[in-house]
Amino acid sequence: MTNIRHLRALQAFDATAARLNISKAADDLGVTHGAVSRQIKQLEQYLDVRLLHRLPGGVQLTEEGARLHRFTQESFATLQQGIGAVKRTRPRRSVTVSLSSSLAIKWLVPRLPEFRERHPGISIRLDTDDQIIDFFDSEVDVALRYGGQQSAGLYCERLVTERLVVVAAPSLAEGSVGPETIIQLPLLHDQFHPQWDRWATQAGLVDPDVQSKSSAFPNSAVLIAAAIDGQGAILVRQVLVEDDLDAGRLIYLSDISIEDENALCFVCRVGDERSSPIGTFRAWLSEIATKP
């Protein structure tokens, strides 16, 4: 392919085939609907085949279009990976970390001064977004995720096996109390862990309405703030309340806990886990995650 016009046309076709909509492909590429349409028409003329059927609500691939898309999809993905690999070989002293806002506020941020003191030449940049990351089309270097992000080309390391624990402000209860007393308190949980019924069953209680009595909060950081304020007993990931327990802002109400099936994991591109500075950050995280 010696004519650059055809490469651009293939890119326009690939984006359209992925979205099955010319307007959406144009938005992805940052060009006009007309520009994409013209590029595809030029490609069809060059190949002397029909690649798309234009429909009122979008497009449909012809048999030849579907066959070509299999090649363009793989080729552009490979090209993107190659570009990313070359970019990552440049000297760098920063790590961009994607994680939820709750994990950032309640766990990582309070520990970052220690990292900066030990590694003053490495800058940590936080991206508080817990959506799935496309590592091969993103500036993100590391994701901290519950359950990890298993995928080809990604390295995933378990940092913490999580447990859901019951805690509350000291003003709400005097130390450890029995399950029957706990379920009489206002019960709170975040929207991701509506598991009071499971806890009650594990505690030996028979009360199918426990969960329905519990109030949901949008995320764990807000949930913990409500608990510190004395609004109720919460069922929460243990790692997120370690500092509040140490400071006496919260106390355990019970030694009955639930093992969470989703561990906290470190995720990056394969090979990056050993390279500096990402490898340095990984080693430090692994160390602090295992501290009692």
Wavefront OBJ file of the C-alpha trace (Angstrom):
o trace
v 0.000 0.000 0.000
v 1.954 2.987 -1.297
v -0.826 5.578 -1.305
v -1.424 7.117 2.141
v -4.998 7.847 1.097
v -5.757 4.157 1.317
v -4.412 3.908 4.861
v -6.697 6.730 5.960
v -9.567 5.116 4.125
v -8.884 1.810 5.881
v -8.902 3.607 9.225
v -12.242 5.238 8.381
v -13.644 1.875 7.300
v -12.348 0.107 10.425
v -13.930 2.699 12.738
v -17.228 2.482 10.849
v -17.217 -1.318 10.860
v -16.611 -1.320 14.619
v -19.468 1.104 15.335
v -21.787 0.174 12.415
v -22.520 3.887 12.205
v -20.707 6.498 10.102
v -21.534 9.427 12.384
v -20.202 7.639 15.482
v -17.067 6.611 13.575
v -16.581 10.240 12.528
v -16.845 11.345 16.176
v -14.253 8.720 17.172
v -11.851 9.944 14.491
v -12.528 13.633 15.054
v -13.646 14.277 11.468
v -16.948 14.917 9.693
v -19.535 12.381 8.610
v -18.897 13.393 5.004
v -15.137 12.813 5.287
v -15.630 9.247 6.540
v -18.239 8.534 3.889
v -15.945 9.784 1.119
v -12.987 7.739 2.410
v -15.048 4.552 2.431
v -16.407 5.263 -1.044
v -12.836 5.749 -2.306
v -11.804 2.456 -0.712
v -14.741 0.646 -2.308
v -13.754 2.080 -5.697
v -10.127 1.065 -5.194
v -11.071 -2.497 -4.174
v -13.958 -2.655 -6.656
v -16.244 -4.214 -4.040
v -19.142 -3.051 -1.891
v -18.077 -2.957 1.763
v -21.184 -1.508 3.431
v -24.922 -1.409 3.036
v -26.188 2.035 4.060
v -29.273 1.729 6.276
v -31.519 4.417 7.837
v -30.110 3.807 11.335
v -26.520 2.978 10.436
v -24.655 0.550 8.193
v -24.352 -3.187 7.714
v -21.194 -4.957 6.562
v -21.290 -6.903 3.338
v -19.554 -10.285 3.209
v -16.485 -8.593 1.722
v -16.674 -5.847 4.345
v -16.786 -8.340 7.208
v -13.784 -10.176 5.769
v -11.788 -6.936 5.415
v -12.751 -5.809 8.918
v -11.216 -8.914 10.449
v -7.875 -7.852 8.975
v -8.152 -4.121 9.719
v -9.232 -4.751 13.305
v -6.216 -6.958 13.999
v -3.816 -4.707 12.098
v -4.798 -1.460 13.825
v -4.781 -3.158 17.240
v -1.248 -4.429 16.557
v -0.169 -1.006 15.350
v -1.594 0.635 18.484
v 0.260 -1.840 20.707
v 3.487 -1.137 18.820
v 3.084 2.605 19.242
v 2.394 2.140 22.948
v 5.424 -0.119 23.352
v 7.719 2.452 21.734
v 6.261 5.275 23.858
v 6.884 3.276 27.027
v 10.574 2.857 26.235
v 11.208 6.567 26.737
v 12.765 7.587 30.055
v 10.043 8.321 32.578
v 9.739 9.086 36.247
v 5.972 9.024 36.752
v 3.262 6.381 37.197
v -0.396 7.017 36.336
v -2.666 4.915 38.540
v -6.349 4.232 37.904
v -8.410 3.379 41.002
v -11.746 4.110 42.611
v -12.155 7.342 44.542
v -12.907 5.384 47.734
v -9.712 3.346 47.492
v -7.740 6.519 46.783
v -9.218 8.497 49.693
v -9.313 5.779 52.337
v -6.196 3.748 51.530
v -3.678 4.896 48.935
v -3.497 8.681 49.417
v -2.741 8.501 53.182
v 0.184 6.174 52.386
v 1.679 8.119 49.475
v 3.882 10.379 51.670
v 5.836 7.253 52.656
v 6.339 6.371 48.982
v 7.470 9.901 48.114
v 9.911 9.895 51.014
v 11.456 6.611 49.868
v 11.318 7.382 46.127
v 11.436 11.195 45.750
v 12.209 10.992 42.038
v 8.972 9.192 41.102
v 5.715 11.094 40.626
v 2.405 9.278 41.221
v -0.586 10.559 39.257
v -4.049 9.376 40.248
v -6.956 8.767 37.882
v -9.985 8.095 40.100
v -11.993 6.025 37.654
v -12.928 2.397 38.224
v -14.022 1.681 34.661
v -12.304 -1.076 32.666
v -9.061 0.280 31.192
v -7.830 -0.341 27.653
v -4.147 -0.421 28.549
v -3.144 -0.400 24.884
v -5.009 2.820 24.134
v -4.558 4.733 27.384
v -2.053 6.792 29.330
v -2.797 4.711 32.444
v 0.149 2.604 33.647
v -1.434 0.757 36.579
v -4.967 -0.103 37.655
v -5.919 -1.115 41.194
v -9.029 -3.235 40.841
v -11.092 -5.603 42.938
v -11.085 -8.899 41.111
v -8.349 -7.809 38.703
v -8.619 -7.381 34.955
v -7.785 -10.735 33.395
v -6.889 -10.267 29.744
v -4.226 -11.238 27.253
v -1.166 -9.047 27.560
v -1.911 -7.960 31.131
v -0.103 -8.757 34.372
v -2.354 -9.178 37.429
v -1.067 -9.569 40.999
v -3.244 -10.096 44.075
v -2.358 -7.559 46.776
v -4.992 -8.125 49.466
v -7.555 -10.842 50.078
v -10.477 -8.761 51.256
v -13.000 -9.283 54.045
v -16.219 -7.418 54.756
v -16.323 -6.394 58.415
v -18.920 -4.781 60.663
v -17.805 -1.490 62.219
v -19.376 1.612 63.708
v -18.534 4.791 65.617
v -17.762 4.282 69.334
v -20.748 6.513 70.116
v -23.109 3.962 68.561
v -22.051 0.917 70.562
v -19.707 0.001 73.389
v -17.257 -2.429 71.760
v -18.170 -5.861 70.469
v -21.857 -6.752 70.691
v -23.928 -9.770 69.705
v -25.466 -10.262 66.242
v -28.985 -9.808 67.658
v -28.006 -6.358 68.950
v -26.233 -5.374 65.725
v -29.255 -5.997 63.500
v -31.324 -3.698 65.708
v -28.978 -0.819 64.844
v -29.352 1.268 61.666
v -27.578 -0.866 59.031
v -25.670 0.723 56.145
v -23.808 -0.603 53.082
v -22.411 0.670 49.791
v -24.178 -0.118 46.531
v -21.615 -2.785 45.615
v -21.969 -4.886 48.780
v -25.603 -5.486 49.743
v -24.596 -8.487 51.856
v -26.169 -7.972 55.267
v -28.336 -11.074 54.684
v -25.201 -13.099 54.041
v -23.575 -11.739 57.199
v -26.702 -12.483 59.259
v -26.775 -16.063 57.959
v -23.086 -16.490 58.810
v -23.825 -15.118 62.278
v -26.477 -17.800 62.745
v -29.468 -15.472 62.544
v -32.682 -16.288 60.732
v -33.941 -12.933 59.501
v -34.544 -12.735 55.745
v -35.434 -9.043 56.038
v -32.050 -7.835 57.331
v -30.893 -6.512 53.940
v -34.183 -4.736 53.270
v -33.644 -2.750 56.499
v -30.235 -1.545 55.315
v -29.634 1.811 53.614
v -27.339 2.053 50.580
v -24.650 4.684 49.950
v -23.115 5.468 46.533
v -19.556 4.485 47.445
v -17.444 3.271 50.351
v -15.920 6.657 51.201
v -19.368 8.183 51.742
v -20.463 5.077 53.652
v -17.488 5.313 56.016
v -18.091 9.025 56.575
v -21.676 8.222 57.585
v -20.441 5.566 60.028
v -17.917 7.956 61.622
v -20.789 10.412 62.000
v -22.633 7.776 64.061
v -25.380 7.124 61.527
v -25.230 3.322 61.743
v -23.272 0.084 61.580
v -21.615 -0.586 58.239
v -20.522 -3.675 56.339
v -17.375 -2.597 54.520
v -14.082 -3.797 53.067
v -11.577 -4.088 55.879
v -8.708 -2.430 54.019
v -10.730 0.774 53.662
v -11.272 1.255 57.412
v -7.829 0.284 58.747
v -6.802 3.894 59.408
v -10.131 4.814 61.002
v -9.920 1.770 63.282
v -6.346 2.626 64.281
v -7.376 6.216 65.021
v -10.383 5.137 67.100
v -12.903 6.799 64.805
v -14.466 3.369 64.226
v -14.540 0.123 66.229
v -15.282 -3.500 65.368
v -18.756 -4.549 66.467
v -18.236 -8.236 65.736
v -15.485 -10.702 64.891
v -17.801 -12.294 62.309
v -16.728 -11.242 58.809
v -17.331 -12.254 55.200
v -14.529 -13.181 52.816
v -14.974 -11.167 49.647
v -14.539 -13.156 46.454
v -12.850 -10.142 44.820
v -9.298 -9.464 46.002
v -7.546 -6.130 45.522
v -5.250 -6.568 42.514
v -2.429 -4.682 40.802
v -2.862 -4.674 37.001
v -0.473 -3.438 34.310
v 0.850 -4.432 30.902
v 2.932 -7.600 30.866
v 6.583 -6.678 31.359
v 5.858 -3.309 32.985
v 5.696 -4.949 36.424
v 9.496 -5.345 36.285
v 10.395 -2.000 34.729
v 11.133 1.202 36.630
v 9.262 3.141 37.922
v 6.178 0.877 37.668
v 8.064 -2.052 39.176
v 9.197 0.135 42.072
v 5.606 1.191 42.740
v 4.400 -2.439 42.506
v 6.999 -3.631 45.019
v 6.053 -0.860 47.447
v 2.332 -1.621 47.132
v 2.971 -5.308 47.728
v 4.943 -4.416 50.860
v 2.375 -2.062 52.412
v -0.526 -4.360 51.523
v 0.942 -7.122 53.685
v 1.661 -4.910 56.696
v -0.393 -5.920 59.763
l 1 2 3 4 5 6 7 8 9 10 11 12 13 14 15 16 17 18 19 20 21 22 23 24 25 26 27 28 29 30 31 32 33 34 35 36 37 38 39 40 41 42 43 44 45 46 47 48 49 50 51 52 53 54 55 56 57 58 59 60 61 62 63 64 65 66 67 68 69 70 71 72 73 74 75 76 77 78 79 80 81 82 83 84 85 86 87 88 89 90 91 92 93 94 95 96 97 98 99 100 101 102 103 104 105 106 107 108 109 110 111 112 113 114 115 116 117 118 119 120 121 122 123 124 125 126 127 128 129 130 131 132 133 134 135 136 137 138 139 140 141 142 143 144 145 146 147 148 149 150 151 152 153 154 155 156 157 158 159 160 161 162 163 164 165 166 167 168 169 170 171 172 173 174 175 176 177 178 179 180 181 182 183 184 185 186 187 188 189 190 191 192 193 194 195 196 197 198 199 200 201 202 203 204 205 206 207 208 209 210 211 212 213 214 215 216 217 218 219 220 221 222 223 224 225 226 227 228 229 230 231 232 233 234 235 236 237 238 239 240 241 242 243 244 245 246 247 248 249 250 251 252 253 254 255 256 257 258 259 260 261 262 263 264 265 266 267 268 269 270 271 272 273 274 275 276 277 278 279 280 281 282 283 284 285 286 287 288 289 290 291 292
